[in-house]
Amino acid sequence: MSVSARLCRQLKLIGQVPEHKGLWCAFGHGHLGLTGAVGTGLLLAQAMSGSAPAQKVLELFAVNRF
C-alpha cells in the first residue's frame, strides 16, 4: 500500500476556501479517493450552484475548521 494524503481524524477538507472566493478544494480522502470521488464531486457541484442542503453538509468538512 502506498502513502495517501490523510488529515487528522481522517475527515476530509471539502468546500470553498473563505479567503479566496471561487477557490474550492476536495482532499484528504486517503486511500478511498476513487471510491469517494463521485459523492464528493456531486456534493461540490451542488454547493457551487448554491444548493443550501449541500452547503450545510459541507460545514462538516469546512476548510477553516482547524
PDB file of N, CA, C and O in Angstrom:
ATOM      1  N   MET A   1       0.846  -1.171   0.000  1.00  0.00           N
ATOM      2  CA  MET A   1       0.000   0.000   0.000  1.00  0.00           C
ATOM      3  C   MET A   1       0.892   1.234   0.000  1.00  0.00           C
ATOM      4  O   MET A   1       1.893   1.275   0.716  1.00  0.00           O
ATOM      5  N   SER A   2       0.549   2.217  -0.777  1.00  0.00           N
ATOM      6  CA  SER A   2       1.340   3.444  -0.869  1.00  0.00           C
ATOM      7  C   SER A   2       0.889   4.469   0.172  1.00  0.00           C
ATOM      8  O   SER A   2      -0.113   4.282   0.863  1.00  0.00           O
ATOM      9  N   VAL A   3       1.648   5.544   0.262  1.00  0.00           N
ATOM     10  CA  VAL A   3       1.302   6.637   1.168  1.00  0.00           C
ATOM     11  C   VAL A   3       0.154   7.432   0.557  1.00  0.00           C
ATOM     12  O   VAL A   3       0.188   7.756  -0.630  1.00  0.00           O
ATOM     13  N   SER A   4      -0.860   7.747   1.357  1.00  0.00           N
ATOM     14  CA  SER A   4      -2.023   8.502   0.879  1.00  0.00           C
ATOM     15  C   SER A   4      -2.219   9.747   1.732  1.00  0.00           C
ATOM     16  O   SER A   4      -1.920   9.752   2.926  1.00  0.00           O
ATOM     17  N   ALA A   5      -2.719  10.783   1.109  1.00  0.00           N
ATOM     18  CA  ALA A   5      -2.966  12.035   1.840  1.00  0.00           C
ATOM     19  C   ALA A   5      -4.140  11.862   2.798  1.00  0.00           C
ATOM     20  O   ALA A   5      -5.256  11.550   2.384  1.00  0.00           O
ATOM     21  N   ARG A   6      -3.871  12.069   4.075  1.00  0.00           N
ATOM     22  CA  ARG A   6      -4.916  11.978   5.097  1.00  0.00           C
ATOM     23  C   ARG A   6      -4.753  13.126   6.066  1.00  0.00           C
ATOM     24  O   ARG A   6      -3.664  13.679   6.224  1.00  0.00           O
ATOM     25  N   LEU A   7      -5.831  13.471   6.703  1.00  0.00           N
ATOM     26  CA  LEU A   7      -5.815  14.520   7.715  1.00  0.00           C
ATOM     27  C   LEU A   7      -6.135  13.906   9.069  1.00  0.00           C
ATOM     28  O   LEU A   7      -6.537  12.746   9.155  1.00  0.00           O
ATOM     29  N   CYS A   8      -5.955  14.686  10.118  1.00  0.00           N
ATOM     30  CA  CYS A   8      -6.262  14.175  11.448  1.00  0.00           C
ATOM     31  C   CYS A   8      -7.727  13.729  11.508  1.00  0.00           C
ATOM     32  O   CYS A   8      -8.598  14.343  10.891  1.00  0.00           O
ATOM     33  N   ARG A   9      -7.977  12.698  12.228  1.00  0.00           N
ATOM     34  CA  ARG A   9      -9.298  12.087  12.383  1.00  0.00           C
ATOM     35  C   ARG A   9      -9.893  11.631  11.061  1.00  0.00           C
ATOM     36  O   ARG A   9     -11.074  11.292  10.996  1.00  0.00           O
ATOM     37  N   GLN A  10      -9.102  11.621  10.031  1.00  0.00           N
ATOM     38  CA  GLN A  10      -9.480  11.177   8.691  1.00  0.00           C
ATOM     39  C   GLN A  10     -10.705  11.886   8.127  1.00  0.00           C
ATOM     40  O   GLN A  10     -11.431  11.316   7.313  1.00  0.00           O
ATOM     41  N   LEU A  11     -10.937  13.125   8.556  1.00  0.00           N
ATOM     42  CA  LEU A  11     -12.011  13.928   7.967  1.00  0.00           C
ATOM     43  C   LEU A  11     -11.450  14.719   6.791  1.00  0.00           C
ATOM     44  O   LEU A  11     -10.384  15.326   6.888  1.00  0.00           O
ATOM     45  N   LYS A  12     -12.159  14.704   5.716  1.00  0.00           N
ATOM     46  CA  LYS A  12     -11.717  15.380   4.501  1.00  0.00           C
ATOM     47  C   LYS A  12     -11.851  16.900   4.614  1.00  0.00           C
ATOM     48  O   LYS A  12     -12.564  17.407   5.480  1.00  0.00           O
ATOM     49  N   LEU A  13     -11.172  17.602   3.748  1.00  0.00           N
ATOM     50  CA  LEU A  13     -11.375  19.041   3.579  1.00  0.00           C
ATOM     51  C   LEU A  13     -12.087  19.209   2.244  1.00  0.00           C
ATOM     52  O   LEU A  13     -11.532  18.909   1.187  1.00  0.00           O
ATOM     53  N   ILE A  14     -13.304  19.685   2.306  1.00  0.00           N
ATOM     54  CA  ILE A  14     -14.114  19.854   1.101  1.00  0.00           C
ATOM     55  C   ILE A  14     -14.848  21.166   1.223  1.00  0.00           C
ATOM     56  O   ILE A  14     -15.491  21.426   2.240  1.00  0.00           O
ATOM     57  N   GLY A  15     -14.764  21.999   0.202  1.00  0.00           N
ATOM     58  CA  GLY A  15     -15.537  23.229   0.200  1.00  0.00           C
ATOM     59  C   GLY A  15     -14.760  24.423  -0.302  1.00  0.00           C
ATOM     60  O   GLY A  15     -13.636  24.308  -0.789  1.00  0.00           O
ATOM     61  N   GLN A  16     -15.387  25.561  -0.170  1.00  0.00           N
ATOM     62  CA  GLN A  16     -14.797  26.806  -0.642  1.00  0.00           C
ATOM     63  C   GLN A  16     -13.801  27.334   0.384  1.00  0.00           C
ATOM     64  O   GLN A  16     -14.040  27.261   1.589  1.00  0.00           O
ATOM     65  N   VAL A  17     -12.691  27.863  -0.102  1.00  0.00           N
ATOM     66  CA  VAL A  17     -11.688  28.470   0.771  1.00  0.00           C
ATOM     67  C   VAL A  17     -12.159  29.893   1.056  1.00  0.00           C
ATOM     68  O   VAL A  17     -12.225  30.707   0.136  1.00  0.00           O
ATOM     69  N   PRO A  18     -12.488  30.215   2.311  1.00  0.00           N
ATOM     70  CA  PRO A  18     -13.087  31.512   2.636  1.00  0.00           C
ATOM     71  C   PRO A  18     -12.250  32.719   2.213  1.00  0.00           C
ATOM     72  O   PRO A  18     -12.802  33.740   1.803  1.00  0.00           O
ATOM     73  N   GLU A  19     -10.950  32.614   2.306  1.00  0.00           N
ATOM     74  CA  GLU A  19     -10.077  33.749   1.982  1.00  0.00           C
ATOM     75  C   GLU A  19      -9.895  33.968   0.482  1.00  0.00           C
ATOM     76  O   GLU A  19      -9.358  34.995   0.067  1.00  0.00           O
ATOM     77  N   HIS A  20     -10.337  33.012  -0.329  1.00  0.00           N
ATOM     78  CA  HIS A  20     -10.126  33.085  -1.775  1.00  0.00           C
ATOM     79  C   HIS A  20     -11.410  32.722  -2.512  1.00  0.00           C
ATOM     80  O   HIS A  20     -11.628  31.561  -2.857  1.00  0.00           O
ATOM     81  N   LYS A  21     -12.240  33.700  -2.746  1.00  0.00           N
ATOM     82  CA  LYS A  21     -13.527  33.475  -3.406  1.00  0.00           C
ATOM     83  C   LYS A  21     -13.325  32.761  -4.747  1.00  0.00           C
ATOM     84  O   LYS A  21     -12.494  33.161  -5.562  1.00  0.00           O
ATOM     85  N   GLY A  22     -14.092  31.716  -4.951  1.00  0.00           N
ATOM     86  CA  GLY A  22     -14.017  30.953  -6.192  1.00  0.00           C
ATOM     87  C   GLY A  22     -13.053  29.775  -6.144  1.00  0.00           C
ATOM     88  O   GLY A  22     -13.006  28.977  -7.080  1.00  0.00           O
ATOM     89  N   LEU A  23     -12.281  29.656  -5.060  1.00  0.00           N
ATOM     90  CA  LEU A  23     -11.358  28.534  -4.914  1.00  0.00           C
ATOM     91  C   LEU A  23     -12.018  27.460  -4.051  1.00  0.00           C
ATOM     92  O   LEU A  23     -12.356  27.707  -2.894  1.00  0.00           O
ATOM     93  N   TRP A  24     -12.194  26.292  -4.609  1.00  0.00           N
ATOM     94  CA  TRP A  24     -12.820  25.163  -3.927  1.00  0.00           C
ATOM     95  C   TRP A  24     -11.808  24.037  -3.822  1.00  0.00           C
ATOM     96  O   TRP A  24     -10.950  23.896  -4.694  1.00  0.00           O
ATOM     97  N   CYS A  25     -11.891  23.244  -2.784  1.00  0.00           N
ATOM     98  CA  CYS A  25     -10.964  22.129  -2.629  1.00  0.00           C
ATOM     99  C   CYS A  25     -11.707  20.870  -2.194  1.00  0.00           C
ATOM    100  O   CYS A  25     -12.819  20.923  -1.669  1.00  0.00           O
ATOM    101  N   ALA A  26     -11.057  19.753  -2.430  1.00  0.00           N
ATOM    102  CA  ALA A  26     -11.590  18.454  -2.009  1.00  0.00           C
ATOM    103  C   ALA A  26     -10.401  17.511  -1.882  1.00  0.00           C
ATOM    104  O   ALA A  26      -9.968  16.916  -2.869  1.00  0.00           O
ATOM    105  N   PHE A  27      -9.875  17.375  -0.675  1.00  0.00           N
ATOM    106  CA  PHE A  27      -8.754  16.471  -0.485  1.00  0.00           C
ATOM    107  C   PHE A  27      -8.774  15.869   0.916  1.00  0.00           C
ATOM    108  O   PHE A  27      -9.571  16.255   1.772  1.00  0.00           O
ATOM    109  N   GLY A  28      -7.881  14.921   1.120  1.00  0.00           N
ATOM    110  CA  GLY A  28      -7.809  14.222   2.391  1.00  0.00           C
ATOM    111  C   GLY A  28      -8.592  12.922   2.402  1.00  0.00           C
ATOM    112  O   GLY A  28      -8.935  12.416   3.471  1.00  0.00           O
ATOM    113  N   HIS A  29      -8.878  12.378   1.234  1.00  0.00           N
ATOM    114  CA  HIS A  29      -9.660  11.146   1.138  1.00  0.00           C
ATOM    115  C   HIS A  29      -8.837   9.897   1.461  1.00  0.00           C
ATOM    116  O   HIS A  29      -9.393   8.812   1.633  1.00  0.00           O
ATOM    117  N   GLY A  30      -7.529  10.050   1.542  1.00  0.00           N
ATOM    118  CA  GLY A  30      -6.684   8.901   1.826  1.00  0.00           C
ATOM    119  C   GLY A  30      -6.784   7.847   0.740  1.00  0.00           C
ATOM    120  O   GLY A  30      -6.899   8.178  -0.440  1.00  0.00           O
ATOM    121  N   HIS A  31      -6.743   6.599   1.124  1.00  0.00           N
ATOM    122  CA  HIS A  31      -6.771   5.514   0.146  1.00  0.00           C
ATOM    123  C   HIS A  31      -8.156   5.276  -0.459  1.00  0.00           C
ATOM    124  O   HIS A  31      -8.307   4.415  -1.326  1.00  0.00           O
ATOM    125  N   LEU A  32      -9.162   6.022  -0.018  1.00  0.00           N
ATOM    126  CA  LEU A  32     -10.512   5.876  -0.563  1.00  0.00           C
ATOM    127  C   LEU A  32     -10.871   6.995  -1.545  1.00  0.00           C
ATOM    128  O   LEU A  32     -12.048   7.268  -1.779  1.00  0.00           O
ATOM    129  N   GLY A  33      -9.864   7.630  -2.109  1.00  0.00           N
ATOM    130  CA  GLY A  33     -10.090   8.753  -3.015  1.00  0.00           C
ATOM    131  C   GLY A  33     -10.979   8.433  -4.193  1.00  0.00           C
ATOM    132  O   GLY A  33     -11.921   9.173  -4.477  1.00  0.00           O
ATOM    133  N   LEU A  34     -10.698   7.345  -4.885  1.00  0.00           N
ATOM    134  CA  LEU A  34     -11.517   6.990  -6.041  1.00  0.00           C
ATOM    135  C   LEU A  34     -12.920   6.572  -5.630  1.00  0.00           C
ATOM    136  O   LEU A  34     -13.884   6.836  -6.350  1.00  0.00           O
ATOM    137  N   THR A  35     -13.041   5.929  -4.493  1.00  0.00           N
ATOM    138  CA  THR A  35     -14.344   5.495  -4.008  1.00  0.00           C
ATOM    139  C   THR A  35     -15.228   6.683  -3.664  1.00  0.00           C
ATOM    140  O   THR A  35     -16.424   6.673  -3.956  1.00  0.00           O
ATOM    141  N   GLY A  36     -14.653   7.701  -3.048  1.00  0.00           N
ATOM    142  CA  GLY A  36     -15.429   8.863  -2.625  1.00  0.00           C
ATOM    143  C   GLY A  36     -15.546   9.967  -3.655  1.00  0.00           C
ATOM    144  O   GLY A  36     -16.238  10.958  -3.426  1.00  0.00           O
ATOM    145  N   ALA A  37     -14.870   9.806  -4.797  1.00  0.00           N
ATOM    146  CA  ALA A  37     -14.832  10.875  -5.793  1.00  0.00           C
ATOM    147  C   ALA A  37     -16.212  11.249  -6.341  1.00  0.00           C
ATOM    148  O   ALA A  37     -16.505  12.432  -6.517  1.00  0.00           O
ATOM    149  N   VAL A  38     -17.042  10.272  -6.606  1.00  0.00           N
ATOM    150  CA  VAL A  38     -18.357  10.550  -7.191  1.00  0.00           C
ATOM    151  C   VAL A  38     -19.222  11.356  -6.217  1.00  0.00           C
ATOM    152  O   VAL A  38     -19.816  12.364  -6.600  1.00  0.00           O
ATOM    153  N   GLY A  39     -19.290  10.915  -4.975  1.00  0.00           N
ATOM    154  CA  GLY A  39     -20.081  11.629  -3.976  1.00  0.00           C
ATOM    155  C   GLY A  39     -19.540  13.013  -3.689  1.00  0.00           C
ATOM    156  O   GLY A  39     -20.304  13.969  -3.551  1.00  0.00           O
ATOM    157  N   THR A  40     -18.219  13.124  -3.599  1.00  0.00           N
ATOM    158  CA  THR A  40     -17.598  14.423  -3.344  1.00  0.00           C
ATOM    159  C   THR A  40     -17.850  15.370  -4.508  1.00  0.00           C
ATOM    160  O   THR A  40     -18.173  16.540  -4.306  1.00  0.00           O
ATOM    161  N   GLY A  41     -17.703  14.867  -5.716  1.00  0.00           N
ATOM    162  CA  GLY A  41     -17.938  15.693  -6.900  1.00  0.00           C
ATOM    163  C   GLY A  41     -19.375  16.183  -6.988  1.00  0.00           C
ATOM    164  O   GLY A  41     -19.620  17.344  -7.318  1.00  0.00           O
ATOM    165  N   LEU A  42     -20.319  15.310  -6.696  1.00  0.00           N
ATOM    166  CA  LEU A  42     -21.733  15.685  -6.710  1.00  0.00           C
ATOM    167  C   LEU A  42     -22.022  16.744  -5.649  1.00  0.00           C
ATOM    168  O   LEU A  42     -22.711  17.730  -5.912  1.00  0.00           O
ATOM    169  N   LEU A  43     -21.493  16.530  -4.461  1.00  0.00           N
ATOM    170  CA  LEU A  43     -21.690  17.480  -3.369  1.00  0.00           C
ATOM    171  C   LEU A  43     -21.086  18.846  -3.702  1.00  0.00           C
ATOM    172  O   LEU A  43     -21.707  19.879  -3.454  1.00  0.00           O
ATOM    173  N   LEU A  44     -19.887  18.848  -4.259  1.00  0.00           N
ATOM    174  CA  LEU A  44     -19.253  20.107  -4.648  1.00  0.00           C
ATOM    175  C   LEU A  44     -20.047  20.814  -5.745  1.00  0.00           C
ATOM    176  O   LEU A  44     -20.240  22.028  -5.686  1.00  0.00           O
ATOM    177  N   ALA A  45     -20.502  20.069  -6.734  1.00  0.00           N
ATOM    178  CA  ALA A  45     -21.283  20.666  -7.823  1.00  0.00           C
ATOM    179  C   ALA A  45     -22.555  21.317  -7.288  1.00  0.00           C
ATOM    180  O   ALA A  45     -22.915  22.418  -7.703  1.00  0.00           O
ATOM    181  N   GLN A  46     -23.234  20.635  -6.367  1.00  0.00           N
ATOM    182  CA  GLN A  46     -24.451  21.198  -5.781  1.00  0.00           C
ATOM    183  C   GLN A  46     -24.142  22.454  -4.970  1.00  0.00           C
ATOM    184  O   GLN A  46     -24.860  23.449  -5.067  1.00  0.00           O
ATOM    185  N   ALA A  47     -23.087  22.410  -4.179  1.00  0.00           N
ATOM    186  CA  ALA A  47     -22.719  23.571  -3.365  1.00  0.00           C
ATOM    187  C   ALA A  47     -22.305  24.747  -4.239  1.00  0.00           C
ATOM    188  O   ALA A  47     -22.657  25.890  -3.946  1.00  0.00           O
ATOM    189  N   MET A  48     -21.567  24.480  -5.301  1.00  0.00           N
ATOM    190  CA  MET A  48     -21.124  25.547  -6.207  1.00  0.00           C
ATOM    191  C   MET A  48     -22.301  26.210  -6.912  1.00  0.00           C
ATOM    192  O   MET A  48     -22.233  27.385  -7.271  1.00  0.00           O
ATOM    193  N   SER A  49     -23.376  25.456  -7.109  1.00  0.00           N
ATOM    194  CA  SER A  49     -24.554  26.033  -7.767  1.00  0.00           C
ATOM    195  C   SER A  49     -25.528  26.650  -6.769  1.00  0.00           C
ATOM    196  O   SER A  49     -26.602  27.112  -7.153  1.00  0.00           O
ATOM    197  N   GLY A  50     -25.155  26.661  -5.480  1.00  0.00           N
ATOM    198  CA  GLY A  50     -25.947  27.372  -4.485  1.00  0.00           C
ATOM    199  C   GLY A  50     -26.926  26.538  -3.687  1.00  0.00           C
ATOM    200  O   GLY A  50     -27.769  27.104  -2.990  1.00  0.00           O
ATOM    201  N   SER A  51     -26.855  25.233  -3.756  1.00  0.00           N
ATOM    202  CA  SER A  51     -27.766  24.373  -3.011  1.00  0.00           C
ATOM    203  C   SER A  51     -27.528  24.506  -1.507  1.00  0.00           C
ATOM    204  O   SER A  51     -26.444  24.187  -1.020  1.00  0.00           O
ATOM    205  N   ALA A  52     -28.524  24.970  -0.781  1.00  0.00           N
ATOM    206  CA  ALA A  52     -28.398  25.163   0.672  1.00  0.00           C
ATOM    207  C   ALA A  52     -28.143  23.847   1.412  1.00  0.00           C
ATOM    208  O   ALA A  52     -27.300  23.823   2.309  1.00  0.00           O
ATOM    209  N   PRO A  53     -28.844  22.738   1.074  1.00  0.00           N
ATOM    210  CA  PRO A  53     -28.559  21.487   1.784  1.00  0.00           C
ATOM    211  C   PRO A  53     -27.111  21.023   1.601  1.00  0.00           C
ATOM    212  O   PRO A  53     -26.488  20.546   2.550  1.00  0.00           O
ATOM    213  N   ALA A  54     -26.580  21.159   0.399  1.00  0.00           N
ATOM    214  CA  ALA A  54     -25.196  20.756   0.141  1.00  0.00           C
ATOM    215  C   ALA A  54     -24.232  21.624   0.937  1.00  0.00           C
ATOM    216  O   ALA A  54     -23.252  21.122   1.486  1.00  0.00           O
ATOM    217  N   GLN A  55     -24.502  22.910   1.002  1.00  0.00           N
ATOM    218  CA  GLN A  55     -23.632  23.806   1.760  1.00  0.00           C
ATOM    219  C   GLN A  55     -23.666  23.476   3.244  1.00  0.00           C
ATOM    220  O   GLN A  55     -22.654  23.613   3.930  1.00  0.00           O
ATOM    221  N   LYS A  56     -24.815  23.045   3.746  1.00  0.00           N
ATOM    222  CA  LYS A  56     -24.940  22.648   5.148  1.00  0.00           C
ATOM    223  C   LYS A  56     -24.083  21.406   5.430  1.00  0.00           C
ATOM    224  O   LYS A  56     -23.402  21.336   6.453  1.00  0.00           O
ATOM    225  N   VAL A  57     -24.121  20.440   4.528  1.00  0.00           N
ATOM    226  CA  VAL A  57     -23.315  19.228   4.691  1.00  0.00           C
ATOM    227  C   VAL A  57     -21.829  19.572   4.661  1.00  0.00           C
ATOM    228  O   VAL A  57     -21.045  19.014   5.428  1.00  0.00           O
ATOM    229  N   LEU A  58     -21.441  20.488   3.777  1.00  0.00           N
ATOM    230  CA  LEU A  58     -20.031  20.843   3.650  1.00  0.00           C
ATOM    231  C   LEU A  58     -19.480  21.552   4.890  1.00  0.00           C
ATOM    232  O   LEU A  58     -18.263  21.634   5.055  1.00  0.00           O
ATOM    233  N   GLU A  59     -20.344  22.062   5.755  1.00  0.00           N
ATOM    234  CA  GLU A  59     -19.867  22.665   7.003  1.00  0.00           C
ATOM    235  C   GLU A  59     -19.091  21.650   7.836  1.00  0.00           C
ATOM    236  O   GLU A  59     -18.189  22.021   8.586  1.00  0.00           O
ATOM    237  N   LEU A  60     -19.439  20.373   7.707  1.00  0.00           N
ATOM    238  CA  LEU A  60     -18.727  19.316   8.453  1.00  0.00           C
ATOM    239  C   LEU A  60     -17.287  19.157   7.982  1.00  0.00           C
ATOM    240  O   LEU A  60     -16.423  18.726   8.744  1.00  0.00           O
ATOM    241  N   PHE A  61     -17.034  19.506   6.724  1.00  0.00           N
ATOM    242  CA  PHE A  61     -15.725  19.324   6.113  1.00  0.00           C
ATOM    243  C   PHE A  61     -15.029  20.655   5.806  1.00  0.00           C
ATOM    244  O   PHE A  61     -14.088  20.689   5.012  1.00  0.00           O
ATOM    245  N   ALA A  62     -15.478  21.743   6.423  1.00  0.00           N
ATOM    246  CA  ALA A  62     -15.001  23.098   6.107  1.00  0.00           C
ATOM    247  C   ALA A  62     -13.487  23.223   6.202  1.00  0.00           C
ATOM    248  O   ALA A  62     -12.841  22.669   7.091  1.00  0.00           O
ATOM    249  N   VAL A  63     -12.956  23.966   5.258  1.00  0.00           N
ATOM    250  CA  VAL A  63     -11.518  24.204   5.184  1.00  0.00           C
ATOM    251  C   VAL A  63     -11.013  24.964   6.410  1.00  0.00           C
ATOM    252  O   VAL A  63      -9.892  24.741   6.867  1.00  0.00           O
ATOM    253  N   ASN A  64     -11.827  25.843   6.928  1.00  0.00           N
ATOM    254  CA  ASN A  64     -11.395  26.699   8.055  1.00  0.00           C
ATOM    255  C   ASN A  64     -11.779  26.129   9.423  1.00  0.00           C
ATOM    256  O   ASN A  64     -11.837  26.874  10.402  1.00  0.00           O
ATOM    257  N   ARG A  65     -12.039  24.841   9.507  1.00  0.00           N
ATOM    258  CA  ARG A  65     -12.454  24.269  10.801  1.00  0.00           C
ATOM    259  C   ARG A  65     -11.290  24.053  11.768  1.00  0.00           C
ATOM    260  O   ARG A  65     -11.516  23.785  12.948  1.00  0.00           O
ATOM    261  N   PHE A  66     -10.066  24.163  11.295  1.00  0.00           N
ATOM    262  CA  PHE A  66      -8.913  23.979  12.178  1.00  0.00           C
ATOM    263  C   PHE A  66      -8.495  25.294  12.796  1.00  0.00           C
ATOM    264  O   PHE A  66      -7.538  25.335  13.569  1.00  0.00           O
TER     265      PHE A  66
END
